[in-house]
Amino acid sequence: MDLPAGVIGFEAVGEVKAADYRDVLIPAMDEAADRHEMRLVYVLGERFTGYEPSGVWADAKLGVHLHGWERTALVTDLGWASHLSALFGWMVPGEFRHFPLAERQAAIAWAAS
């Protein structure tokens, strides 16, 4: 993902596991927080196949690592993810928005603004 300064992004590919959070996502988010680059774009696209059970739990605990974040954009066409973001997006610190996959660049621009 080509991202402007101050924005970090992840695209889920295949099945997301707890180890993906532990080894990739959380360290990158902690590092971004240390640099005060507190904007996130998270993409669940066509190559995403789901979460293993431990990945679901890791995703639920992710809010602990979002403390102080300014903006988070979820980019997906998955109905269940869109529905959950509408129900629980208010729990994400800072501003949170859902974007369809066709608006991926708009999501990045929004996160960077």
C-alpha positions, 0 to 999 in steps of 0.5 A: 500500500502506498501511504502518505507520511503519518498513515500506516496500513494493512491489508488482510490476506488469507486467514488472519491469525493471532500471530499476525496481530502479535508479530505484525500488526501490534508492533507496527501500531505501537511503533507508529504511536511512538512516532505520533503517526496515529492514523490507520487504514485496514483493508479486508479485500478479495484476498481475505478469507477470514479469521481463525478463532484466535484471530477473532479474539486478537481483533477484539483486543485490538482496541487496547492498541488504538489508544490515542489514534486520530483516525481509523479507516476500515476498507471492505465490501464484506457485509458482516464487517460493514455491519459490525463497523456500524454497530461498534465503530463508536468504540474505536478511539478517534474518528472511525469510518468505513469505506467500500473497496472502490473508495480505497484511495479516498479512505487513505486520503481521509486518514491522512487529512 
